[in-house]
Amino acid sequence: MSSTAGQVIKCKAAVAWEAGKPLVMEEVEVAPPEAGEVRLKILYTSLCHTDVYFWEAKGQTPLFPRIFGHEAGGIVESVGEGVTHLKPGDHALPVFTGECGECAHCKSEESNMCDLLRINTDRGVMIHDSQTRFSIKGQPIYHFVGTSTFSEYTVVHAGCVAKVNPAAPLDKICVLSCGICTGLGATVNVAKPKPGSSVAIFGLGAVGLAAAEGARISGASRIIGVDLVSSRFEEAKKFGVNEFVNPKDHDKPVQEVIAEMTNGGVDRAVECTGSIQAMISAFECVHDGWGVAVLVGVPNKDDAFKTHPVNFLNERTLKGTFYGNYKPRTDLPSVVEKYMNGELELDKFITHTVPFSEINKAFDYMLKGESIRCIIRMGE
């Protein structure tokens, strides 16, 4: 065991004291892991749009003070009672969702939606005892999606920690903890385009670019990017996108534009925006007989959309996905190996890096639309 096992660790964390206000560097106390938990030393973390959304407290129950962060790479410092798949010194990725290994979802080859550990954005405490592991002078500081990686040390349920190849660079593979796997898996695990096929990607943010990367890896020949911001098109070429459509440039629905471009529709479509209109367009732009559309983007809670049942009767398929259908503990190690063998390119997703002391710059880059992923170097 490590020399700090069983002890409270004092370290730096970037604490959000209130919605939309800059994070504050604080000394926090991080309690040892309880049964079924792991304490990680975080070496690199990155900023995802989900962190920004909840930091702004848009559309959900605000919970502050809180430590955000959920894309990260680190090293296991100590493990709680009953944890057998991890040991101190292991390289690991914490994930916002988990794999208990016991529930019906975990035992099913078709699902990654663990009953115990699936994402819960409202919970700010650990499942084991409904307490926080972070505090400042006795005041509890809340967790975020069970990860809270904007801290030099964090405590995570062991089922939300994937052990990975220690040779893999944590400053690159940390982006696999959320957005990149979500988009990549939506294409390779759910849409499953065949070599030589056509794929439309709706939304060219980080998740959409990862979906395009999945289409590139799958051997799709036509990868059509759809976005309302034309300036995104140049960057998207690096991810295999070779045709572009801005719906604002046309006076008819974009699904009709795509159908005309592709002689009846694309083979696959992946929607990565959360916009209801994009969801309808993605479904209606796939070819009858074999077309598959996959929804990835998270809509507003009261949203609903309409499409004609004939679209289904004409043998179009509509699917949804959560975290790209990857089971975190089981599947993430093999995604890391795809990067290690050169099949998956991650470096192009990383547009900025900042030291931990300048974490608020990462928020600025994202709010200005300048970054795909900004890596934050801990301990600096």
Helices and strands as residue ranges (DSSP letters): E 9-15, E 24-30, E 37-46, H 49-55, E 71-79, E 91-94, H 104-107, E 134-136, E 139-141, E 153-157, G 158-160, E 161-163, H 170-173, G 174-177, H 179-185, I 186-191, E 198-202, H 206-218, E 222-226, H 232-236, G 237-239, E 243-245, G 247-249, H 254-261, E 268-271, H 276-284, E 292-295, H 310-313, E 317-320, G 323-325, H 328-340, G 347-349, E 350-355, G 356-358, H 359-367, E 373-377
